[in-house]
């Protein structure tokens, strides 16, 4: 790495390890719209795929991840590789002195995630998970309403994130790559529960349904209990009608958001507030959650606003406890 970040206003020079669908659809178009980040190179094991990405988004096409990490014109990398490969390649990026924006979750478990964050801290490098929903103002507006008592004391959160069946051979069905619904879509409602309820959530019960052909979990349900006695019920999975929404239910009302995790940047989110005084639908301003996240990552790389890594480990621990609870339910 040969950093130019000392120059006032210099953008973070970004390389991409892997040509994943989310990079093509959401992240790289957002990089182009974020002045504080500049795409330099895209790497794939498939030269034609790297060229296709570079032709659309700019930068240089690189064949092989190691060759990209060996460059001296990068400050950071974005890693959208399958979760089962992230421990190795995020670790190699850190060893090369590069900051890392990783797809979520960072790794398959708490021990490997803690190892990477310890190494990043030792080297003074930023690591961020790409949970873009945390950077959309709709959730902050809902949390503000709840904290100000709009629905009275909040007692329950219900959240679902389900997607249609994945095609045969999809990497999400491959256990060697960390496949399964829990690490693909289930982490979203779990992370949302932490975002709204805070840390200290206990797993009261969990069910993971496994695919007969693949052995990976394809659907799941989890019941969480907050320190104040409130609950969170989350459901997720593959092979379901597409849905990503949540409701916070309180003693005096309820508030709901649709398109919780995947709002287009042009969408005016509709926040539904229901109380004894009546119903109110608030149309919120559009927001660009991926651009907001990339700007926050750039600030973390530059140093003025450090990235808080505590949520990474908190979520990894929660996911691990969900797995153990589901296993106990089967063996019990």
N, C-alpha and C positions, 0 to 999 in steps of 0.2 A: 504494500500500500504506500502510495506517495500522496499524502493528504494536501489538498489545497484549501481546506476549510478555514484557514487563517485569513483568507481574503474576505473582506466584507461582502456579504451577500452571495458568496460562492455556493452553488447548489451542491447537494450531496450527489456524488457520482456513483450510480447504481449499476450493479450487474445482477443478472437473473440466473438462478440455478434451476433449470427445468422449465419446460414449455407446457405447463398445466392449463386446463380449461379456465380456471379462475383468473390466471394471469392474463389470458387472452381477452376474456369478457369484461373483467372489472378492474384489475389492479393496473395493468399497463396503460389502458386508456386514461386512468386517473393520474398516473405518473406524468403523462403528457400535459395534463391540466394543472400540475402542481409546480410552480416556479422554483421551489426550494429543492427539487429532486430532478436529476437528469439521467436518463437511461444511456448507458455506455455500451453494454454488451449483453447478449442473451446466449446462454449455453444449453445445448441438448446433446444427448448421445447420438441423436439423429441429425446429421448435417442439414438435411432438407427442412426439417422442422425448425431448426434454429434460424435458417435463412427466411422461412415464411414469417416468423415473428419479427425478425429484424427488418424485413421489407415493409411490414405494416407500422412498426413502432419506432424504427430508427435504431441506431447503435450497430455494433458489429456482431455478426453471427459467429459463434464459437462452438467447435465440436469437442465435447468432453468437459465435465465439470471442473476437473483438476486444472485444465488449461485456463479456465476463466479465473480461478483463484490465484493463479500465478501472475496475473497481470499487475502492473504497477500504476494503473490509472483508475483504480476504484477506491471508494471510501466504504462502501457497504454492499451487501447482497440481499436480494429477496429470494427466499427459499420456499417454493411451492411444491417441492417433492412430496411423495407419499410420506405419511407420518412415520412409517417404519424406517425410512432412510434419513430422517432429519437429525437424529442424534449424531450420526457419522458426519454429515455434510455441514451442519451448523458448527460442529466441533472443528472441522477442518477450516471453515471460514474464519472462526475465531483465532485459530492457530496462525492464519495468514494475516492477522491484524485487522480484520474487517468487521464492521458493525453488521447486525443481522436483523432483518424483518422476516419472520417465519410465519408460514401458515399455521393455523391452529389445529390441535394443540402443539406445543413445542416438540414434545416427544410422546412416546406411548405410556410413560409412567413418571411418578414423582422423583425417583432416584436419578434417572437420566436427565430430567429437566433441571434438577438441583445441581447436578454436575456441570452442565453447560452454563448456568447462571453464575456459579462460583468461578468458573474459568473466565467468563466475561467480566466479572467484577475485578478479578485479579489483573486483567489486561486493560481495564478502563474502557471497555467496549459496551455499546448499547445492544440489548436484545429486546425485541418487541414481538408479541403475537399479533396476527392480523385479525383481531376481533373488531371489525370496523363498526359494528352496531354501537359500541361504547362511545363512538364519536359522532353519533347522530343526535341532533338536538331534541328529537321527539321523546327519547327516553329520559333526558334530563328534565324536560318539561313535565313529563308524567311524574317523575320522582319528586319534583318541586311541589306539584299539586298534592301529592300524598303527604309529604313532610309538613305542608302547611295546613293539613287537616281537612282537605276537600272531601274525603270519603270517611272521615272519622278515623278511628284506630284501624290500621290495616291488619287483617287477620289471615288472608289467604292469597296466594298467587297461583294461577293456573296458566300454564304455557305449553304450547304444542308446536313442534316443528317436524313435519313429515314431507317426504318427497316421493315421486313415483318410482317404480322399480328401476334399478340400474340394469344396464345391458349385461348379458353374460360376458364374463371375462373382464369386467370393470375392476380396476385396482381396489375398489372398496370391498370387493368380495375376496380379496387375497389376504389370508391371515399373516403371511410372511411380510407384508407391507403395512401391517397395522390396520387392516381393514375392519369394517364393522360400523354400524349405525351410531354407536355410542361416541366414538372418536370423530365421526364425520358430522352428524347433525345433533347428537345428544349433548355435546359440549355447549351448544348455544343456549338452550334453556337453563342448563346448570350455571353457566356464566352469568346469565341474566338474573337468576336467583341471587347470586352473590352480589351483583351490581345493585339490586334493589334491597335485599335483606341484610347484606354485609357478611362478614366471615362468621364462623362458628356454627354453620349449618350442620345438623346431624341427619344421617340417613336413617329414616325409620323403616324403609322397605324399598326393595327394588326388584324388578323382573326384567330379564333380558331373554328375548326369544331368538334362538339360533337357527340359521338356515341349514336344512338337512344336507345340502350338497356342499356348502362351503365351510360350515362350522363357525362362521363369524356371526355376531349378533346382528339381527336385521331390524328388530323393533324393541322398544323398551319403555318402561314406566318407572318413575321414581317418586317417592314421598319423602320430603325433607321437612325438618322442624327447626325453626329459628330459635335463638336464645330466649326471645320474649314470648314463645309459645305459638307464634304464627306458623303457618304451613305453606309449603310450595309443592304443587303437584305438576310434574312435567311428563310429557309424552313425546316420543320421537320415533322415527324409523324410515325404512325404505318400503316401497310397495304400498304407499298410501296416497290418498288424494292430497295434492299439494296444500300445505297449510303452515303458516308461521305467524302466530298471534299470541297475545297474552292479556289476561285480566287481573287486576289487583282489586280484591273484594274487601271492603272495610265494614265497620259497624254502622256507618251512615251512608254508604253508597259504594259504587264500583267505577273503575275507570279501565278502558280497554284500548288497545292498539292493534291494528292489523298490519300486515307487511312489516313485522317487527324487525326481521333480520336482513331483508333483501329489498329495501325501498329504492326504486330508481331515483337518481338525483333530481329528476323533474317532478317527482310525486309530491303533492301537498298532503301530508299525512292527516288522517281524520282521527282525532282523539275523542273517544266517546265517554262522557261523564254522566253517570246516572246516580241521582240522590233522591231523597224524599221531596225535595223542592222541584223535581222534574228532570228532564233529559236535556243535555246540551252537547252538541257536536262541534268541536273546535277544529277548524281547518288550520293546520300549522304551515309555516313556511317550508318550502323545499330545502333539503340539505344534502350535501355531498359527503357521505360518511367516509368513503375511501380517500378522497382528497384531504379531508380533515385528519385522518389517521396518518397519511403520508407526511403532512406538514408537522404533526406531532413527532413522528419518527425523526424527521430532519432536525427538529429542535433538540431532540435527545442526542442525536449524533453530534451536533454542534456544541452541546454542553449547557446552554442557558436553562433548559427545562429537562431535568433528568427523567427518564422513563421509570415508572414504578413497576418493578418486577414481582412484587408480592402477589398480585392476582394470578400470575403464572403458576406459582407453587401451590397456592390455595386451591386453584381449580384442579391441578394435577392430583392433589391429595383427595379432593372430593370425588373425582372420577375413580380413583383407586378404591375408595370406600363404597362407591356404587357397585363396582365389580364384585367386591367381597360380599356385600349384602345380597346381591343376586345369586352368587354361588352358594351362600348359606341357605337361601330359600329353596334351592334345588336339592341340596343334600339333607336339609332338615326334614 
